[in-house]
Amino acid sequence: MGEIRIGTSGWVYDSWRGPFYPADLPRRRQLEYLSRQMRTAELNGSFYSLQRPERYRGWRDAVPPATSCSR
């Protein structure tokens, strides 16, 4: 059997509020919530503009520690 991996290309989408994110979830906690629902999310903000180191640290701190993938 093959393995299926699911992720997203970002996490800030207003249309996800309600269908995916709880309606009362603060926007600043969306990455944290998403990281507990699936294993990958693209940091596409770094593609569109230069980010400060503290932004990367904030993203890192919002998600669980990385784990190695099993094969």
PDB file with one MODEL, atoms N, CA, C and O in Angstrom:
MODEL        1
ATOM      1  N   MET A   1       0.830  -1.178   0.000  1.00  0.00           N
ATOM      2  CA  MET A   1       0.000   0.000   0.000  1.00  0.00           C
ATOM      3  C   MET A   1       0.878   1.245   0.000  1.00  0.00           C
ATOM      4  O   MET A   1       1.909   1.299   0.670  1.00  0.00           O
ATOM      5  N   GLY A   2       0.459   2.217  -0.745  1.00  0.00           N
ATOM      6  CA  GLY A   2       1.157   3.488  -0.753  1.00  0.00           C
ATOM      7  C   GLY A   2       0.737   4.355   0.417  1.00  0.00           C
ATOM      8  O   GLY A   2      -0.202   4.031   1.145  1.00  0.00           O
ATOM      9  N   GLU A   3       1.434   5.446   0.585  1.00  0.00           N
ATOM     10  CA  GLU A   3       1.143   6.383   1.664  1.00  0.00           C
ATOM     11  C   GLU A   3       0.619   7.677   1.069  1.00  0.00           C
ATOM     12  O   GLU A   3       1.166   8.174   0.084  1.00  0.00           O
ATOM     13  N   ILE A   4      -0.415   8.218   1.646  1.00  0.00           N
ATOM     14  CA  ILE A   4      -0.981   9.487   1.204  1.00  0.00           C
ATOM     15  C   ILE A   4      -0.632  10.547   2.234  1.00  0.00           C
ATOM     16  O   ILE A   4      -0.839  10.357   3.432  1.00  0.00           O
ATOM     17  N   ARG A   5      -0.103  11.664   1.756  1.00  0.00           N
ATOM     18  CA  ARG A   5       0.226  12.788   2.644  1.00  0.00           C
ATOM     19  C   ARG A   5      -0.585  13.991   2.201  1.00  0.00           C
ATOM     20  O   ARG A   5      -0.675  14.302   1.013  1.00  0.00           O
ATOM     21  N   ILE A   6      -1.168  14.655   3.173  1.00  0.00           N
ATOM     22  CA  ILE A   6      -2.028  15.792   2.874  1.00  0.00           C
ATOM     23  C   ILE A   6      -1.489  17.018   3.603  1.00  0.00           C
ATOM     24  O   ILE A   6      -1.115  16.943   4.773  1.00  0.00           O
ATOM     25  N   GLY A   7      -1.455  18.128   2.907  1.00  0.00           N
ATOM     26  CA  GLY A   7      -1.026  19.377   3.502  1.00  0.00           C
ATOM     27  C   GLY A   7      -1.749  20.524   2.830  1.00  0.00           C
ATOM     28  O   GLY A   7      -2.684  20.308   2.059  1.00  0.00           O
ATOM     29  N   THR A   8      -1.325  21.737   3.116  1.00  0.00           N
ATOM     30  CA  THR A   8      -1.961  22.920   2.545  1.00  0.00           C
ATOM     31  C   THR A   8      -0.908  23.879   2.018  1.00  0.00           C
ATOM     32  O   THR A   8       0.264  23.802   2.386  1.00  0.00           O
ATOM     33  N   SER A   9      -1.339  24.773   1.162  1.00  0.00           N
ATOM     34  CA  SER A   9      -0.445  25.827   0.672  1.00  0.00           C
ATOM     35  C   SER A   9      -0.800  27.120   1.393  1.00  0.00           C
ATOM     36  O   SER A   9      -1.301  28.069   0.789  1.00  0.00           O
ATOM     37  N   GLY A  10      -0.536  27.141   2.677  1.00  0.00           N
ATOM     38  CA  GLY A  10      -0.874  28.285   3.510  1.00  0.00           C
ATOM     39  C   GLY A  10      -1.945  27.901   4.512  1.00  0.00           C
ATOM     40  O   GLY A  10      -2.384  26.752   4.558  1.00  0.00           O
ATOM     41  N   TRP A  11      -2.366  28.875   5.317  1.00  0.00           N
ATOM     42  CA  TRP A  11      -3.375  28.574   6.337  1.00  0.00           C
ATOM     43  C   TRP A  11      -4.286  29.746   6.649  1.00  0.00           C
ATOM     44  O   TRP A  11      -5.200  29.606   7.461  1.00  0.00           O
ATOM     45  N   VAL A  12      -4.068  30.895   6.031  1.00  0.00           N
ATOM     46  CA  VAL A  12      -4.908  32.061   6.312  1.00  0.00           C
ATOM     47  C   VAL A  12      -5.889  32.235   5.158  1.00  0.00           C
ATOM     48  O   VAL A  12      -5.587  32.884   4.156  1.00  0.00           O
ATOM     49  N   TYR A  13      -7.064  31.645   5.321  1.00  0.00           N
ATOM     50  CA  TYR A  13      -8.114  31.723   4.309  1.00  0.00           C
ATOM     51  C   TYR A  13      -9.429  32.012   5.024  1.00  0.00           C
ATOM     52  O   TYR A  13      -9.899  31.191   5.811  1.00  0.00           O
ATOM     53  N   ASP A  14     -10.021  33.164   4.757  1.00  0.00           N
ATOM     54  CA  ASP A  14     -11.257  33.546   5.435  1.00  0.00           C
ATOM     55  C   ASP A  14     -12.374  32.529   5.216  1.00  0.00           C
ATOM     56  O   ASP A  14     -13.193  32.309   6.109  1.00  0.00           O
ATOM     57  N   SER A  15     -12.414  31.915   4.055  1.00  0.00           N
ATOM     58  CA  SER A  15     -13.490  30.958   3.758  1.00  0.00           C
ATOM     59  C   SER A  15     -13.383  29.674   4.587  1.00  0.00           C
ATOM     60  O   SER A  15     -14.330  28.888   4.619  1.00  0.00           O
ATOM     61  N   TRP A  16     -12.260  29.451   5.248  1.00  0.00           N
ATOM     62  CA  TRP A  16     -12.090  28.261   6.097  1.00  0.00           C
ATOM     63  C   TRP A  16     -12.709  28.460   7.475  1.00  0.00           C
ATOM     64  O   TRP A  16     -12.909  27.490   8.206  1.00  0.00           O
ATOM     65  N   ARG A  17     -13.018  29.718   7.846  1.00  0.00           N
ATOM     66  CA  ARG A  17     -13.606  29.985   9.155  1.00  0.00           C
ATOM     67  C   ARG A  17     -15.027  29.428   9.157  1.00  0.00           C
ATOM     68  O   ARG A  17     -15.878  29.848   8.374  1.00  0.00           O
ATOM     69  N   GLY A  18     -15.256  28.493  10.037  1.00  0.00           N
ATOM     70  CA  GLY A  18     -16.554  27.814  10.095  1.00  0.00           C
ATOM     71  C   GLY A  18     -16.460  26.400   9.561  1.00  0.00           C
ATOM     72  O   GLY A  18     -16.628  25.448  10.324  1.00  0.00           O
ATOM     73  N   PRO A  19     -16.189  26.227   8.238  1.00  0.00           N
ATOM     74  CA  PRO A  19     -16.072  24.858   7.715  1.00  0.00           C
ATOM     75  C   PRO A  19     -14.859  24.088   8.265  1.00  0.00           C
ATOM     76  O   PRO A  19     -14.941  22.875   8.461  1.00  0.00           O
ATOM     77  N   PHE A  20     -13.744  24.775   8.513  1.00  0.00           N
ATOM     78  CA  PHE A  20     -12.536  24.111   9.011  1.00  0.00           C
ATOM     79  C   PHE A  20     -12.130  24.656  10.372  1.00  0.00           C
ATOM     80  O   PHE A  20     -12.047  23.906  11.345  1.00  0.00           O
ATOM     81  N   TYR A  21     -11.879  25.950  10.442  1.00  0.00           N
ATOM     82  CA  TYR A  21     -11.504  26.577  11.716  1.00  0.00           C
ATOM     83  C   TYR A  21     -12.761  26.840  12.540  1.00  0.00           C
ATOM     84  O   TYR A  21     -13.796  27.213  11.988  1.00  0.00           O
ATOM     85  N   PRO A  22     -12.679  26.651  13.856  1.00  0.00           N
ATOM     86  CA  PRO A  22     -13.804  27.075  14.695  1.00  0.00           C
ATOM     87  C   PRO A  22     -14.057  28.573  14.493  1.00  0.00           C
ATOM     88  O   PRO A  22     -13.111  29.352  14.372  1.00  0.00           O
ATOM     89  N   ALA A  23     -15.297  28.965  14.456  1.00  0.00           N
ATOM     90  CA  ALA A  23     -15.654  30.363  14.176  1.00  0.00           C
ATOM     91  C   ALA A  23     -15.048  31.339  15.177  1.00  0.00           C
ATOM     92  O   ALA A  23     -14.788  32.492  14.834  1.00  0.00           O
ATOM     93  N   ASP A  24     -14.820  30.893  16.406  1.00  0.00           N
ATOM     94  CA  ASP A  24     -14.289  31.791  17.428  1.00  0.00           C
ATOM     95  C   ASP A  24     -12.772  31.710  17.593  1.00  0.00           C
ATOM     96  O   ASP A  24     -12.220  32.331  18.501  1.00  0.00           O
ATOM     97  N   LEU A  25     -12.093  30.955  16.732  1.00  0.00           N
ATOM     98  CA  LEU A  25     -10.639  30.819  16.822  1.00  0.00           C
ATOM     99  C   LEU A  25      -9.959  32.116  16.388  1.00  0.00           C
ATOM    100  O   LEU A  25     -10.219  32.594  15.283  1.00  0.00           O
ATOM    101  N   PRO A  26      -9.096  32.701  17.225  1.00  0.00           N
ATOM    102  CA  PRO A  26      -8.376  33.916  16.801  1.00  0.00           C
ATOM    103  C   PRO A  26      -7.489  33.619  15.584  1.00  0.00           C
ATOM    104  O   PRO A  26      -6.887  32.550  15.489  1.00  0.00           O
ATOM    105  N   ARG A  27      -7.422  34.552  14.688  1.00  0.00           N
ATOM    106  CA  ARG A  27      -6.633  34.375  13.466  1.00  0.00           C
ATOM    107  C   ARG A  27      -5.173  34.025  13.776  1.00  0.00           C
ATOM    108  O   ARG A  27      -4.556  33.244  13.052  1.00  0.00           O
ATOM    109  N   ARG A  28      -4.624  34.598  14.844  1.00  0.00           N
ATOM    110  CA  ARG A  28      -3.225  34.347  15.192  1.00  0.00           C
ATOM    111  C   ARG A  28      -2.980  32.895  15.593  1.00  0.00           C
ATOM    112  O   ARG A  28      -1.829  32.468  15.672  1.00  0.00           O
ATOM    113  N   ARG A  29      -4.044  32.127  15.848  1.00  0.00           N
ATOM    114  CA  ARG A  29      -3.887  30.730  16.262  1.00  0.00           C
ATOM    115  C   ARG A  29      -4.241  29.741  15.158  1.00  0.00           C
ATOM    116  O   ARG A  29      -4.310  28.537  15.403  1.00  0.00           O
ATOM    117  N   GLN A  30      -4.468  30.247  13.935  1.00  0.00           N
ATOM    118  CA  GLN A  30      -4.856  29.361  12.843  1.00  0.00           C
ATOM    119  C   GLN A  30      -3.757  28.366  12.487  1.00  0.00           C
ATOM    120  O   GLN A  30      -4.058  27.192  12.270  1.00  0.00           O
ATOM    121  N   LEU A  31      -2.508  28.785  12.419  1.00  0.00           N
ATOM    122  CA  LEU A  31      -1.424  27.855  12.106  1.00  0.00           C
ATOM    123  C   LEU A  31      -1.324  26.783  13.187  1.00  0.00           C
ATOM    124  O   LEU A  31      -1.157  25.603  12.879  1.00  0.00           O
ATOM    125  N   GLU A  32      -1.425  27.183  14.432  1.00  0.00           N
ATOM    126  CA  GLU A  32      -1.387  26.223  15.535  1.00  0.00           C
ATOM    127  C   GLU A  32      -2.494  25.175  15.375  1.00  0.00           C
ATOM    128  O   GLU A  32      -2.242  23.978  15.509  1.00  0.00           O
ATOM    129  N   TYR A  33      -3.695  25.621  15.093  1.00  0.00           N
ATOM    130  CA  TYR A  33      -4.828  24.703  14.925  1.00  0.00           C
ATOM    131  C   TYR A  33      -4.598  23.770  13.734  1.00  0.00           C
ATOM    132  O   TYR A  33      -4.756  22.555  13.848  1.00  0.00           O
ATOM    133  N   LEU A  34      -4.224  24.351  12.593  1.00  0.00           N
ATOM    134  CA  LEU A  34      -4.007  23.550  11.389  1.00  0.00           C
ATOM    135  C   LEU A  34      -2.925  22.496  11.619  1.00  0.00           C
ATOM    136  O   LEU A  34      -3.051  21.368  11.142  1.00  0.00           O
ATOM    137  N   SER A  35      -1.876  22.848  12.338  1.00  0.00           N
ATOM    138  CA  SER A  35      -0.756  21.916  12.540  1.00  0.00           C
ATOM    139  C   SER A  35      -1.159  20.709  13.380  1.00  0.00           C
ATOM    140  O   SER A  35      -0.442  19.708  13.404  1.00  0.00           O
ATOM    141  N   ARG A  36      -2.279  20.789  14.059  1.00  0.00           N
ATOM    142  CA  ARG A  36      -2.766  19.650  14.837  1.00  0.00           C
ATOM    143  C   ARG A  36      -3.785  18.833  14.064  1.00  0.00           C
ATOM    144  O   ARG A  36      -4.245  17.794  14.538  1.00  0.00           O
ATOM    145  N   GLN A  37      -4.142  19.305  12.862  1.00  0.00           N
ATOM    146  CA  GLN A  37      -5.088  18.585  12.012  1.00  0.00           C
ATOM    147  C   GLN A  37      -4.380  17.849  10.862  1.00  0.00           C
ATOM    148  O   GLN A  37      -4.842  16.798  10.417  1.00  0.00           O
ATOM    149  N   MET A  38      -3.266  18.404  10.389  1.00  0.00           N
ATOM    150  CA  MET A  38      -2.498  17.783   9.302  1.00  0.00           C
ATOM    151  C   MET A  38      -1.018  18.077   9.495  1.00  0.00           C
ATOM    152  O   MET A  38      -0.647  18.970  10.257  1.00  0.00           O
ATOM    153  N   ARG A  39      -0.188  17.331   8.811  1.00  0.00           N
ATOM    154  CA  ARG A  39       1.255  17.373   9.083  1.00  0.00           C
ATOM    155  C   ARG A  39       2.035  18.425   8.318  1.00  0.00           C
ATOM    156  O   ARG A  39       3.153  18.749   8.716  1.00  0.00           O
ATOM    157  N   THR A  40       1.496  18.971   7.239  1.00  0.00           N
ATOM    158  CA  THR A  40       2.280  19.925   6.463  1.00  0.00           C
ATOM    159  C   THR A  40       1.477  21.175   6.105  1.00  0.00           C
ATOM    160  O   THR A  40       0.269  21.112   5.877  1.00  0.00           O
ATOM    161  N   ALA A  41       2.166  22.295   6.062  1.00  0.00           N
ATOM    162  CA  ALA A  41       1.606  23.560   5.590  1.00  0.00           C
ATOM    163  C   ALA A  41       2.753  24.334   4.952  1.00  0.00           C
ATOM    164  O   ALA A  41       3.834  24.457   5.528  1.00  0.00           O
ATOM    165  N   GLU A  42       2.505  24.842   3.777  1.00  0.00           N
ATOM    166  CA  GLU A  42       3.520  25.617   3.072  1.00  0.00           C
ATOM    167  C   GLU A  42       3.624  27.007   3.696  1.00  0.00           C
ATOM    168  O   GLU A  42       2.611  27.649   3.970  1.00  0.00           O
ATOM    169  N   LEU A  43       4.842  27.459   3.916  1.00  0.00           N
ATOM    170  CA  LEU A  43       5.064  28.819   4.407  1.00  0.00           C
ATOM    171  C   LEU A  43       5.145  29.750   3.206  1.00  0.00           C
ATOM    172  O   LEU A  43       6.215  30.263   2.877  1.00  0.00           O
ATOM    173  N   ASN A  44       4.008  29.964   2.556  1.00  0.00           N
ATOM    174  CA  ASN A  44       4.039  30.729   1.309  1.00  0.00           C
ATOM    175  C   ASN A  44       4.243  32.223   1.523  1.00  0.00           C
ATOM    176  O   ASN A  44       4.505  32.944   0.561  1.00  0.00           O
ATOM    177  N   GLY A  45       4.130  32.712   2.767  1.00  0.00           N
ATOM    178  CA  GLY A  45       4.430  34.118   3.032  1.00  0.00           C
ATOM    179  C   GLY A  45       5.867  34.465   2.696  1.00  0.00           C
ATOM    180  O   GLY A  45       6.168  35.594   2.308  1.00  0.00           O
ATOM    181  N   SER A  46       6.763  33.482   2.848  1.00  0.00           N
ATOM    182  CA  SER A  46       8.169  33.730   2.537  1.00  0.00           C
ATOM    183  C   SER A  46       8.421  33.786   1.032  1.00  0.00           C
ATOM    184  O   SER A  46       9.456  34.289   0.594  1.00  0.00           O
ATOM    185  N   PHE A  47       7.498  33.281   0.253  1.00  0.00           N
ATOM    186  CA  PHE A  47       7.623  33.347  -1.204  1.00  0.00           C
ATOM    187  C   PHE A  47       7.259  34.746  -1.703  1.00  0.00           C
ATOM    188  O   PHE A  47       7.885  35.263  -2.628  1.00  0.00           O
ATOM    189  N   TYR A  48       6.253  35.349  -1.090  1.00  0.00           N
ATOM    190  CA  TYR A  48       5.742  36.629  -1.567  1.00  0.00           C
ATOM    191  C   TYR A  48       6.496  37.839  -1.041  1.00  0.00           C
ATOM    192  O   TYR A  48       6.494  38.892  -1.679  1.00  0.00           O
ATOM    193  N   SER A  49       7.145  37.706   0.119  1.00  0.00           N
ATOM    194  CA  SER A  49       7.911  38.836   0.641  1.00  0.00           C
ATOM    195  C   SER A  49       8.936  38.339   1.650  1.00  0.00           C
ATOM    196  O   SER A  49       8.779  37.279   2.256  1.00  0.00           O
ATOM    197  N   LEU A  50       9.977  39.124   1.812  1.00  0.00           N
ATOM    198  CA  LEU A  50      11.025  38.806   2.778  1.00  0.00           C
ATOM    199  C   LEU A  50      10.444  38.886   4.183  1.00  0.00           C
ATOM    200  O   LEU A  50       9.767  39.857   4.522  1.00  0.00           O
ATOM    201  N   GLN A  51      10.702  37.874   4.998  1.00  0.00           N
ATOM    202  CA  GLN A  51      10.177  37.819   6.362  1.00  0.00           C
ATOM    203  C   GLN A  51      11.306  38.049   7.363  1.00  0.00           C
ATOM    204  O   GLN A  51      12.456  37.696   7.103  1.00  0.00           O
ATOM    205  N   ARG A  52      10.982  38.625   8.473  1.00  0.00           N
ATOM    206  CA  ARG A  52      11.958  38.832   9.547  1.00  0.00           C
ATOM    207  C   ARG A  52      12.165  37.525  10.313  1.00  0.00           C
ATOM    208  O   ARG A  52      11.259  36.694  10.369  1.00  0.00           O
ATOM    209  N   PRO A  53      13.338  37.337  10.898  1.00  0.00           N
ATOM    210  CA  PRO A  53      13.603  36.110  11.657  1.00  0.00           C
ATOM    211  C   PRO A  53      12.561  35.816  12.732  1.00  0.00           C
ATOM    212  O   PRO A  53      12.229  34.654  12.967  1.00  0.00           O
ATOM    213  N   GLU A  54      12.042  36.849  13.386  1.00  0.00           N
ATOM    214  CA  GLU A  54      11.055  36.606  14.435  1.00  0.00           C
ATOM    215  C   GLU A  54       9.754  36.024  13.882  1.00  0.00           C
ATOM    216  O   GLU A  54       9.041  35.320  14.598  1.00  0.00           O
ATOM    217  N   ARG A  55       9.439  36.307  12.627  1.00  0.00           N
ATOM    218  CA  ARG A  55       8.247  35.702  12.000  1.00  0.00           C
ATOM    219  C   ARG A  55       8.460  34.196  11.844  1.00  0.00           C
ATOM    220  O   ARG A  55       7.562  33.405  12.132  1.00  0.00           O
ATOM    221  N   TYR A  56       9.654  33.802  11.385  1.00  0.00           N
ATOM    222  CA  TYR A  56       9.949  32.365  11.263  1.00  0.00           C
ATOM    223  C   TYR A  56       9.923  31.685  12.626  1.00  0.00           C
ATOM    224  O   TYR A  56       9.419  30.569  12.759  1.00  0.00           O
ATOM    225  N   ARG A  57      10.458  32.350  13.626  1.00  0.00           N
ATOM    226  CA  ARG A  57      10.441  31.775  14.982  1.00  0.00           C
ATOM    227  C   ARG A  57       9.007  31.620  15.481  1.00  0.00           C
ATOM    228  O   ARG A  57       8.680  30.621  16.121  1.00  0.00           O
ATOM    229  N   GLY A  58       8.166  32.579  15.200  1.00  0.00           N
ATOM    230  CA  GLY A  58       6.762  32.503  15.597  1.00  0.00           C
ATOM    231  C   GLY A  58       6.054  31.334  14.930  1.00  0.00           C
ATOM    232  O   GLY A  58       5.289  30.615  15.574  1.00  0.00           O
ATOM    233  N   TRP A  59       6.309  31.145  13.634  1.00  0.00           N
ATOM    234  CA  TRP A  59       5.713  29.995  12.936  1.00  0.00           C
ATOM    235  C   TRP A  59       6.206  28.693  13.549  1.00  0.00           C
ATOM    236  O   TRP A  59       5.420  27.778  13.796  1.00  0.00           O
ATOM    237  N   ARG A  60       7.501  28.615  13.791  1.00  0.00           N
ATOM    238  CA  ARG A  60       8.074  27.406  14.392  1.00  0.00           C
ATOM    239  C   ARG A  60       7.460  27.125  15.755  1.00  0.00           C
ATOM    240  O   ARG A  60       7.105  25.986  16.061  1.00  0.00           O
ATOM    241  N   ASP A  61       7.338  28.149  16.559  1.00  0.00           N
ATOM    242  CA  ASP A  61       6.843  27.970  17.916  1.00  0.00           C
ATOM    243  C   ASP A  61       5.354  27.641  17.969  1.00  0.00           C
ATOM    244  O   ASP A  61       4.871  27.131  18.980  1.00  0.00           O
ATOM    245  N   ALA A  62       4.625  27.925  16.895  1.00  0.00           N
ATOM    246  CA  ALA A  62       3.179  27.674  16.863  1.00  0.00           C
ATOM    247  C   ALA A  62       2.831  26.222  16.573  1.00  0.00           C
ATOM    248  O   ALA A  62       1.688  25.810  16.765  1.00  0.00           O
ATOM    249  N   VAL A  63       3.797  25.450  16.116  1.00  0.00           N
ATOM    250  CA  VAL A  63       3.512  24.075  15.689  1.00  0.00           C
ATOM    251  C   VAL A  63       4.282  23.068  16.542  1.00  0.00           C
ATOM    252  O   VAL A  63       5.281  23.418  17.170  1.00  0.00           O
ATOM    253  N   PRO A  64       3.814  21.812  16.562  1.00  0.00           N
ATOM    254  CA  PRO A  64       4.551  20.786  17.309  1.00  0.00           C
ATOM    255  C   PRO A  64       5.931  20.553  16.691  1.00  0.00           C
ATOM    256  O   PRO A  64       6.149  20.886  15.526  1.00  0.00           O
ATOM    257  N   PRO A  65       6.861  19.987  17.457  1.00  0.00           N
ATOM    258  CA  PRO A  65       8.181  19.670  16.889  1.00  0.00           C
ATOM    259  C   PRO A  65       8.061  18.734  15.694  1.00  0.00           C
ATOM    260  O   PRO A  65       7.177  17.878  15.652  1.00  0.00           O
ATOM    261  N   ALA A  66       8.940  18.899  14.741  1.00  0.00           N
ATOM    262  CA  ALA A  66       8.947  18.035  13.556  1.00  0.00           C
ATOM    263  C   ALA A  66       9.311  16.615  13.958  1.00  0.00           C
ATOM    264  O   ALA A  66      10.115  16.383  14.861  1.00  0.00           O
ATOM    265  N   THR A  67       8.696  15.681  13.263  1.00  0.00           N
ATOM    266  CA  THR A  67       9.033  14.270  13.469  1.00  0.00           C
ATOM    267  C   THR A  67       9.442  13.699  12.132  1.00  0.00           C
ATOM    268  O   THR A  67       9.025  14.200  11.087  1.00  0.00           O
ATOM    269  N   SER A  68      10.240  12.674  12.150  1.00  0.00           N
ATOM    270  CA  SER A  68      10.659  12.061  10.907  1.00  0.00           C
ATOM    271  C   SER A  68       9.508  11.255  10.335  1.00  0.00           C
ATOM    272  O   SER A  68       8.674  10.724  11.069  1.00  0.00           O
ATOM    273  N   CYS A  69       9.475  11.173   9.037  1.00  0.00           N
ATOM    274  CA  CYS A  69       8.421  10.417   8.356  1.00  0.00           C
ATOM    275  C   CYS A  69       8.815   8.936   8.322  1.00  0.00           C
ATOM    276  O   CYS A  69       9.975   8.592   8.092  1.00  0.00           O
ATOM    277  N   SER A  70       7.856   8.097   8.547  1.00  0.00           N
ATOM    278  CA  SER A  70       8.133   6.664   8.473  1.00  0.00           C
ATOM    279  C   SER A  70       7.948   6.184   7.046  1.00  0.00           C
ATOM    280  O   SER A  70       7.080   6.674   6.324  1.00  0.00           O
ATOM    281  N   ARG A  71       8.746   5.251   6.656  1.00  0.00           N
ATOM    282  CA  ARG A  71       8.655   4.685   5.296  1.00  0.00           C
ATOM    283  C   ARG A  71       8.585   3.194   5.403  1.00  0.00           C
ATOM    284  O   ARG A  71       8.504   2.505   4.387  1.00  0.00           O
TER     285      ARG A  71
ENDMDL
END
